[in-house]
Amino acid sequence: MKTGFAATPGRRTFLTVAGLLVLVCATNGKEPTNAEEAIRLEKKQRSAISSQDDQAYRTLVAALPPEEQAWEKTLETNLGGDYFSRYLKRRIVPGWNPLESEWGYIRDDPALPRILIIGDSISRAYTLPLRARLLGKANVHRAPANCGPTDLGLQKLGIWLSQGSGKWDVVTFNFGIHDREKSPEHYAANLEKVVDLLEASGARLVWCRTTPFGADGDQSEAVNRVSDAVIARRGIVSADLHSAILPQREEYQNKDHFHFFPEGSRILAAKLAEVVEPLLTPPTSMKSEYETQQTR
């Protein structure tokens, strides 16, 4: 019999009012928590794209610079029908701002370090508030996907890491909710392989502990028990998003018992920023002439 976790659930900001409304709507919308839900939502959303919207998007993309066209292609290939259809409908709205989209094309400030967020829809929801908190301190990107389970990570990490220069100062990552039906041994083995691949990138790594989920108690405990052991053994910095939101779970968690309302996502972003900020250093190539002279 198969066993798994499921058996045991005044700061400066660039966000405009329109951007906040997008965040609210996205957070309150239906989000997949397993493969079956993702497939069902993808079919539904794909069919919701009108030919007029599709043509408007194609026309818009054709006028973009080559690097931005390549990014749009990456999104279409990797987001899946559900997330891509949501993205497309927002992308064609006049006045669209890439900084107000989880998957907008980010033009890096070369004087700032680069951060990549890898994770499922929980991380998608805290991407924008994290970007706001680190405004002027880092270029904040996210992987072009709902990163789902570790299996998907092992297949797609090469694509997720290849944005822009492909060089990252910090990568924050989480796999947990979508791995809840795996055996602890399977989850641990996959997570070890994910860490191997991420360490090879040369980035500083920050693990995000899986947030509370489940209608009957907190089913994240079993998942976190396994990941805590792997992360500690590998000596990786951990951001305890679980403890950050647990005291206010009832107030800020959606009725689906997985996702969070905007204020909950802001709490998660604040905790992650607290852990990430001390790890940020300007890219080596941007050292001042004075600093360069001192090391000669």
Backbone hydrogen bonds, N-H to C=O, Kabsch-Sander energy under -0.5 kcal/mol:
donor,donor_aa,acceptor,acceptor_aa,energy
5,F,180,R,-1.2
5,F,182,K,-1.0
6,A,180,R,-1.5
7,A,4,G,-0.7
8,T,5,F,-1.8
20,L,16,T,-2.2
21,L,17,V,-2.1
22,V,18,A,-2.0
23,L,19,G,-2.1
24,V,20,L,-2.6
25,C,21,L,-2.6
26,A,22,V,-2.6
27,T,23,L,-2.3
28,N,24,V,-2.2
29,G,25,C,-1.1
38,A,34,N,-1.9
39,I,35,A,-2.2
40,R,36,E,-2.2
41,L,37,E,-2.6
42,E,38,A,-2.2
43,K,39,I,-2.1
44,K,40,R,-1.8
45,Q,41,L,-2.9
46,R,42,E,-2.7
47,S,43,K,-1.7
48,A,45,Q,-0.9
49,I,46,R,-1.4
50,S,48,A,-0.7
54,D,50,S,-2.5
55,Q,51,S,-2.3
56,A,52,Q,-2.2
57,Y,53,D,-2.2
58,R,54,D,-2.4
59,T,55,Q,-2.5
60,L,56,A,-2.1
61,V,57,Y,-2.8
62,A,58,R,-2.1
63,A,59,T,-0.8
63,A,60,L,-0.9
64,L,61,V,-1.8
68,E,65,P,-0.6
69,Q,65,P,-2.3
70,A,66,P,-2.3
71,W,67,E,-1.5
72,E,68,E,-2.3
73,K,69,Q,-2.1
74,T,70,A,-2.1
75,L,71,W,-2.4
76,E,72,E,-2.4
77,T,73,K,-2.1
78,N,74,T,-2.0
79,L,75,L,-3.0
83,Y,79,L,-0.6
84,F,80,G,-2.7
85,S,81,G,-2.1
86,R,82,D,-1.6
87,Y,83,Y,-2.6
88,L,84,F,-3.2
89,K,85,S,-2.0
90,R,86,R,-1.5
91,R,87,Y,-2.7
92,I,88,L,-1.6
93,V,90,R,-1.2
96,W,93,V,-1.5
100,E,97,N,-1.9
101,S,98,P,-1.4
104,G,98,P,-0.6
104,G,101,S,-1.2
106,I,104,G,-0.5
107,R,105,Y,-0.6
108,D,106,I,-0.9
112,L,109,D,-2.4
115,I,139,N,-3.1
116,L,170,V,-2.2
117,I,141,H,-1.6
118,I,116,L,-0.6
118,I,172,T,-2.8
123,S,120,D,-0.5
124,R,120,D,-1.8
125,A,121,S,-1.7
126,Y,122,I,-1.0
127,T,123,S,-0.7
127,T,124,R,-0.7
128,L,124,R,-0.5
130,L,126,Y,-1.8
131,R,127,T,-2.5
132,A,128,L,-2.3
133,R,129,P,-1.9
134,L,130,L,-1.9
135,L,132,A,-1.1
137,K,134,L,-2.6
138,A,134,L,-1.8
139,N,113,P,-3.0
140,V,138,A,-0.7
141,H,115,I,-2.9
141,H,139,N,-0.6
143,A,117,I,-2.7
145,A,143,A,-2.2
147,C,119,G,-2.0
147,C,145,A,-1.0
152,L,149,P,-0.5
153,G,149,P,-1.6
154,L,150,T,-2.5
155,Q,151,D,-1.2
156,K,152,L,-2.5
157,L,153,G,-2.0
159,I,156,K,-0.8
160,W,156,K,-2.5
161,L,157,L,-2.5
162,S,159,I,-1.1
163,Q,160,W,-0.6
166,G,163,Q,-2.3
168,W,166,G,-0.5
169,D,114,R,-1.8
170,V,114,R,-2.0
171,V,204,R,-2.7
172,T,116,L,-2.6
173,F,206,V,-2.3
174,N,118,I,-0.8
179,D,176,G,-1.3
180,R,177,I,-1.3
182,K,179,D,-1.8
187,Y,183,S,-2.5
188,A,184,P,-2.5
189,A,185,E,-2.3
190,N,186,H,-2.4
191,L,187,Y,-2.5
192,E,188,A,-2.2
193,K,189,A,-1.7
194,V,190,N,-2.4
195,V,191,L,-2.4
196,D,192,E,-2.1
197,L,193,K,-2.0
198,L,194,V,-2.5
199,E,195,V,-2.9
200,A,196,D,-1.4
201,S,198,L,-1.2
202,G,199,E,-1.4
203,A,198,L,-0.6
204,R,169,D,-2.7
206,V,171,V,-2.3
207,W,237,V,-3.0
208,C,173,F,-2.6
209,R,207,W,-0.6
209,R,239,A,-2.3
213,F,9,P,-0.6
214,G,257,H,-2.0
217,G,215,A,-0.8
219,Q,213,F,-2.8
219,Q,217,G,-0.7
221,E,218,D,-1.0
223,V,219,Q,-0.6
224,N,220,S,-3.0
225,R,221,E,-1.9
226,V,222,A,-1.4
227,S,223,V,-2.4
228,D,224,N,-2.9
229,A,225,R,-1.2
230,V,226,V,-1.8
231,I,227,S,-3.1
232,A,228,D,-2.4
233,R,229,A,-2.1
234,R,230,V,-1.9
235,G,231,I,-0.5
235,G,232,A,-1.0
236,I,231,I,-2.2
237,V,205,L,-0.8
239,A,207,W,-3.7
240,D,238,S,-0.6
241,L,239,A,-2.1
244,A,240,D,-1.5
245,I,241,L,-1.5
246,L,242,H,-1.9
248,Q,245,I,-1.3
249,R,246,L,-1.6
252,Y,248,Q,-2.2
253,Q,249,R,-2.2
254,N,259,H,-3.0
257,H,254,N,-2.2
261,F,252,Y,-3.0
264,G,261,F,-0.9
265,S,261,F,-1.9
266,R,262,P,-2.2
267,I,263,E,-1.8
268,L,264,G,-2.0
269,A,265,S,-2.4
270,A,266,R,-2.3
271,K,267,I,-1.9
272,L,268,L,-2.4
273,A,269,A,-2.8
274,E,270,A,-1.9
275,V,271,K,-1.3
276,V,272,L,-2.6
277,E,273,A,-2.6
279,L,276,V,-2.2
280,L,276,V,-0.5
280,L,277,E,-1.6
286,M,283,P,-2.0
287,K,284,T,-1.7
292,T,288,S,-2.5
293,Q,289,E,-2.5
294,Q,290,Y,-1.8
295,T,291,E,-0.8
295,T,292,T,-0.9
296,R,293,Q,-1.1
